[in-house]
Amino acid sequence: MREHLDDGFDTPGALAVLFQFIREQNRTEEPAGPSALRLIENVDKLFGAFELTGTVQPDSEVEDLVKERDQMRAEKRFAEADAIRDRLTEQGITLEDSSDGTRWWRDTP
């Protein structure tokens, strides 16, 4: 992406690289890490290309909340577990419970 921007500010080429990255991320089961978020935030600062709102919670904090929610569910404290789910949902995070544990990802706008 940087090569395209350094080459006569080739914006279409740079955005093509960005959207290829996004397509690849959407095909994986692993959530994008904090560096991917920083990339999107930096591109947004440069181009104003996305409608980013609010502060995104770091992955480590989300992981901690998911673990806390799992513990509450195990203790049958469902109202408190639901409150954590609601809080994460408001931040654009989807939780999926399965027999293998809870999986989460950030919703794409």
QUIWOHU-V421268 format. One record per residue. N is the residue number from 0. RES is the residue in one small letter. OMEGA is omega as a letter, one per 20 degrees, with the letter a starting at -180 (NA if undefined). NEAR is the number of other ideal C-beta (glycine too) atoms within 8 Angstrom. D_LAST is the distance of its C-alpha to the last C-alpha in Angstrom with 2 decimals. Layout:
n = {N | N}
res = {RES | RES}
omega = {OMEGA | OMEGA}
near = {NEAR | NEAR}
d_last = {D_LAST | D_LAST}
This chain:
n = {0 | 1 | 2 | 3 | 4 | 5 | 6 | 7 | 8 | 9 | 10 | 11 | 12 | 13 | 14 | 15 | 16 | 17 | 18 | 19 | 20 | 21 | 22 | 23 | 24 | 25 | 26 | 27 | 28 | 29 | 30 | 31 | 32 | 33 | 34 | 35 | 36 | 37 | 38 | 39 | 40 | 41 | 42 | 43 | 44 | 45 | 46 | 47 | 48 | 49 | 50 | 51 | 52 | 53 | 54 | 55 | 56 | 57 | 58 | 59 | 60 | 61 | 62 | 63 | 64 | 65 | 66 | 67 | 68 | 69 | 70 | 71 | 72 | 73 | 74 | 75 | 76 | 77 | 78 | 79 | 80 | 81 | 82 | 83 | 84 | 85 | 86 | 87 | 88 | 89 | 90 | 91 | 92 | 93 | 94 | 95 | 96 | 97 | 98 | 99 | 100 | 101 | 102 | 103 | 104 | 105 | 106 | 107 | 108}
res = {m | r | e | h | l | d | d | g | f | d | t | p | g | a | l | a | v | l | f | q | f | i | r | e | q | n | r | t | e | e | p | a | g | p | s | a | l | r | l | i | e | n | v | d | k | l | f | g | a | f | e | l | t | g | t | v | q | p | d | s | e | v | e | d | l | v | k | e | r | d | q | m | r | a | e | k | r | f | a | e | a | d | a | i | r | d | r | l | t | e | q | g | i | t | l | e | d | s | s | d | g | t | r | w | w | r | d | t | p}
omega = {a | r | r | a | r | a | r | r | r | a | r | r | r | r | r | r | r | a | r | r | a | r | r | r | a | a | a | r | a | r | r | a | a | a | r | r | r | r | a | r | r | r | r | r | a | a | a | a | a | r | r | a | r | r | r | a | r | a | a | r | r | r | r | r | r | r | r | r | r | r | r | r | r | r | a | r | a | a | r | r | r | r | r | r | a | r | r | r | r | r | r | a | r | r | r | a | r | r | r | a | a | r | a | r | r | r | r | a | NA}
near = {7 | 6 | 6 | 12 | 10 | 5 | 8 | 3 | 5 | 9 | 9 | 6 | 9 | 12 | 10 | 9 | 10 | 11 | 8 | 8 | 10 | 8 | 8 | 8 | 9 | 7 | 5 | 6 | 3 | 4 | 7 | 7 | 7 | 7 | 6 | 10 | 10 | 8 | 10 | 10 | 9 | 8 | 11 | 11 | 6 | 6 | 7 | 6 | 6 | 8 | 4 | 7 | 3 | 5 | 3 | 8 | 8 | 7 | 9 | 6 | 8 | 12 | 8 | 8 | 11 | 12 | 8 | 9 | 13 | 10 | 8 | 12 | 11 | 6 | 6 | 5 | 8 | 8 | 6 | 8 | 11 | 8 | 8 | 12 | 10 | 8 | 9 | 13 | 10 | 6 | 9 | 8 | 12 | 8 | 12 | 7 | 6 | 7 | 2 | 4 | 6 | 10 | 9 | 11 | 7 | 9 | 7 | 4 | 5}
d_last = {22.02 | 24.52 | 27.31 | 25.75 | 25.28 | 28.85 | 30.14 | 30.44 | 26.84 | 25.65 | 22.14 | 21.46 | 22.75 | 20.74 | 17.41 | 18.64 | 19.22 | 15.79 | 14.12 | 16.87 | 16.02 | 12.36 | 13.97 | 16.52 | 14.28 | 12.56 | 16.21 | 17.38 | 17.67 | 17.70 | 14.76 | 14.45 | 16.80 | 17.02 | 18.22 | 15.06 | 13.17 | 16.09 | 15.93 | 12.42 | 13.64 | 16.86 | 15.53 | 13.61 | 16.99 | 18.83 | 17.00 | 14.64 | 12.21 | 8.85 | 8.07 | 8.58 | 10.16 | 12.79 | 14.36 | 13.00 | 15.73 | 17.60 | 17.75 | 21.42 | 20.85 | 18.37 | 21.06 | 23.70 | 22.06 | 21.57 | 25.25 | 26.36 | 24.71 | 26.41 | 29.66 | 29.41 | 28.86 | 31.88 | 33.85 | 32.82 | 31.32 | 28.64 | 27.89 | 27.13 | 25.04 | 23.01 | 22.60 | 21.09 | 18.68 | 17.71 | 17.36 | 15.04 | 12.94 | 12.70 | 11.41 | 8.49 | 11.09 | 12.44 | 16.20 | 18.38 | 22.10 | 24.69 | 28.31 | 27.34 | 25.45 | 21.96 | 19.10 | 15.75 | 12.43 | 9.24 | 6.34 | 3.80 | 0.00}
